[in-house]
Amino acid sequence: MKKVAIVGAGIIGLYTASSLQKKGFEVTVFEKESLEKVGKKSCSTLVSKRVLDFLSLDEEIIENRINKCLIKFKNKDVVLEFNPFHLVLNREKLVLKMIKEAQFKIVFESRKTSFEEFDYIIGADGANSFIRKSLGLKDPKFKVGLKIEKDLKDNSDITITEKSKNGFAWYIPKGDYVEYGILETKENLKQAWRKFDKKGLNMSFALVPQGLILPKDKKYTLVGDATGLTKPWSGGGIIWQLYEARFLVETFPDFKKYNSRVKKFFFFKIIKGRIANRIVHFVGGNLSFLIPSKIKYDNDFPNIFASLVKK
Ligand SMILES: Cc1cc2nc3c(=O)[nH]c(=O)nc-3n(C[C@H](O)[C@H](O)[C@H](O)COP(=O)(O)OP(=O)(O)OC[C@H]3O[C@@H](n4cnc5c(N)ncnc54)[C@H](O)[C@@H]3O)c2cc1C
């Protein structure tokens, strides 16, 4: 039986591990954090209901249901009606559930750097991937996602976003508490950070990569944040990366096929997403009368041009 090492027990590494194990591979997951810390990464975990095509969720993992997003442009508010609707998940509970149900071996070991005893090695080790670096590949571009949680009950079904200098800020009602966050370049965030009164705030941050980096190798590959694949307009990675992981499992262990499948599916979505993002912010900031106040919107695979201009 072929032996597979997956480095990183985030949502994507664990999903990939369980799918490959079901396909008959002998999978071992290596995680550098302890079991107490592994689910605690800074992430809003707001995902469309497409997540249910990949993961089974208990009710206790779902913190809130979100149907709409209010975008606050300079002179106008626009409501995006999410289609499909979104769920706010408790990331820590989800990761712990996936670990508890795992039928494969998980090794919590912070110092393991060599995986040569395995037939295949998958780097699912996040934005700052050690495996990507050890293959000599360049880093993707990074922004930083910062989130702050506040004890305040809000069960409403609408998130709010507003453009910042090179990114955006958000508000997410999470039922028993609310979350404020910002996705920005490191430089812009540093400037704002100095002016900010941080006393007593429950805050955390992490890198958000943007790119699509896939090694040309027969033994090693990458998946998830390690490849840099996130939605260009939001930095959301989970749904796109679950598709990426599914492509990896379907083509495994033919990494050439995996690369071409991922590129074929995502390349134009990334380019289109980058262009659409700029156009939406330009039109929203300067010509907002062109935009309807309500738009039905698929936040994973949008057709923004079709819905943007007022009919
Ligand atoms: C503030 C913020 C908010 C976000 N909100 C959303 C959102 O609402 N919706 C959404 O879809 N996406 C969101 N994202 C993005 C999302 O968090 C990521 O795209 C997704 O979690 C990536 O999953 P992953 O499993 O690839 O990586 P990770 O979740 O980063 O998991 C990688 C794992 O690898 C481990 N690891 C790292 N190095 C090593 C090593 N050398 N050896 C062993 N283990 C290692 C890490 O400890 C970690 O457990 C957000 C990101 C941030 C920063």
PDBQT file of the ligand as one rigid body, heavy atoms in Angstrom, charges set to zero:
ROOT
HETATM    1  C1  LIG A 401      -8.624  36.590   9.555  1.00  0.00    +0.000 C 
HETATM    2  C2  LIG A 401      -8.951  35.574   8.484  1.00  0.00    +0.000 A 
HETATM    3  C3  LIG A 401     -10.274  35.345   8.160  1.00  0.00    +0.000 A 
HETATM    4  C4  LIG A 401     -10.609  34.403   7.175  1.00  0.00    +0.000 A 
HETATM    5  N1  LIG A 401     -11.908  34.185   6.913  1.00  0.00    +0.000 NA
HETATM    6  C5  LIG A 401     -12.271  33.271   5.991  1.00  0.00    +0.000 A 
HETATM    7  C6  LIG A 401     -13.634  33.008   5.725  1.00  0.00    +0.000 A 
HETATM    8  O1  LIG A 401     -14.515  33.609   6.348  1.00  0.00    +0.000 OA
HETATM    9  N2  LIG A 401     -13.963  32.079   4.776  1.00  0.00    +0.000 N 
HETATM   10  C7  LIG A 401     -12.987  31.401   4.076  1.00  0.00    +0.000 A 
HETATM   11  O2  LIG A 401     -13.325  30.594   3.198  1.00  0.00    +0.000 OA
HETATM   12  N3  LIG A 401     -11.672  31.628   4.313  1.00  0.00    +0.000 NA
HETATM   13  C8  LIG A 401     -11.295  32.532   5.258  1.00  0.00    +0.000 A 
HETATM   14  N4  LIG A 401      -9.957  32.747   5.518  1.00  0.00    +0.000 N 
HETATM   15  C9  LIG A 401      -8.967  31.943   4.783  1.00  0.00    +0.000 C 
HETATM   16  C10 LIG A 401      -8.929  30.524   5.371  1.00  0.00    +0.000 C 
HETATM   17  O3  LIG A 401      -8.638  30.608   6.759  1.00  0.00    +0.000 OA
HETATM   18  C11 LIG A 401      -7.857  29.678   4.686  1.00  0.00    +0.000 C 
HETATM   19  O4  LIG A 401      -7.945  29.806   3.281  1.00  0.00    +0.000 OA
HETATM   20  C12 LIG A 401      -8.003  28.197   5.070  1.00  0.00    +0.000 C 
HETATM   21  O5  LIG A 401      -8.152  28.059   6.464  1.00  0.00    +0.000 OA
HETATM   22  C13 LIG A 401      -6.789  27.431   4.622  1.00  0.00    +0.000 C 
HETATM   23  O6  LIG A 401      -6.878  26.127   5.138  1.00  0.00    +0.000 OA
HETATM   24  P1  LIG A 401      -5.582  25.178   5.100  1.00  0.00    +0.000 P 
HETATM   25  O7  LIG A 401      -6.020  23.912   5.726  1.00  0.00    +0.000 OA
HETATM   26  O8  LIG A 401      -5.002  25.164   3.731  1.00  0.00    +0.000 OA
HETATM   27  O9  LIG A 401      -4.499  25.955   5.992  1.00  0.00    +0.000 OA
HETATM   28  P2  LIG A 401      -4.480  26.219   7.560  1.00  0.00    +0.000 P 
HETATM   29  O10 LIG A 401      -5.838  26.332   8.118  1.00  0.00    +0.000 OA
HETATM   30  O11 LIG A 401      -3.547  27.377   7.753  1.00  0.00    +0.000 OA
HETATM   31  O12 LIG A 401      -3.832  24.899   8.146  1.00  0.00    +0.000 OA
HETATM   32  C14 LIG A 401      -2.469  24.612   7.977  1.00  0.00    +0.000 C 
HETATM   33  C15 LIG A 401      -2.023  23.692   9.112  1.00  0.00    +0.000 C 
HETATM   34  O13 LIG A 401      -0.679  23.304   8.875  1.00  0.00    +0.000 OA
HETATM   35  C16 LIG A 401       0.036  23.381  10.103  1.00  0.00    +0.000 C 
HETATM   36  N5  LIG A 401       1.455  23.549   9.771  1.00  0.00    +0.000 N 
HETATM   37  C17 LIG A 401       2.085  24.646   9.290  1.00  0.00    +0.000 A 
HETATM   38  N6  LIG A 401       3.381  24.389   9.113  1.00  0.00    +0.000 NA
HETATM   39  C18 LIG A 401       3.583  23.105   9.471  1.00  0.00    +0.000 A 
HETATM   40  C19 LIG A 401       4.733  22.256   9.510  1.00  0.00    +0.000 A 
HETATM   41  N7  LIG A 401       5.941  22.679   9.134  1.00  0.00    +0.000 N 
HETATM   42  N8  LIG A 401       4.576  20.975   9.935  1.00  0.00    +0.000 NA
HETATM   43  C20 LIG A 401       3.371  20.513  10.335  1.00  0.00    +0.000 A 
HETATM   44  N9  LIG A 401       2.248  21.275  10.330  1.00  0.00    +0.000 NA
HETATM   45  C21 LIG A 401       2.364  22.553   9.897  1.00  0.00    +0.000 A 
HETATM   46  C22 LIG A 401      -0.587  24.571  10.812  1.00  0.00    +0.000 C 
HETATM   47  O14 LIG A 401      -0.340  24.534  12.209  1.00  0.00    +0.000 OA
HETATM   48  C23 LIG A 401      -2.059  24.376  10.468  1.00  0.00    +0.000 C 
HETATM   49  O15 LIG A 401      -2.714  23.554  11.395  1.00  0.00    +0.000 OA
HETATM   50  C24 LIG A 401      -9.589  33.693   6.488  1.00  0.00    +0.000 A 
HETATM   51  C25 LIG A 401      -8.240  33.927   6.815  1.00  0.00    +0.000 A 
HETATM   52  C26 LIG A 401      -7.930  34.856   7.805  1.00  0.00    +0.000 A 
HETATM   53  C27 LIG A 401      -6.486  35.087   8.149  1.00  0.00    +0.000 C 
ENDROOT
TORSDOF 0
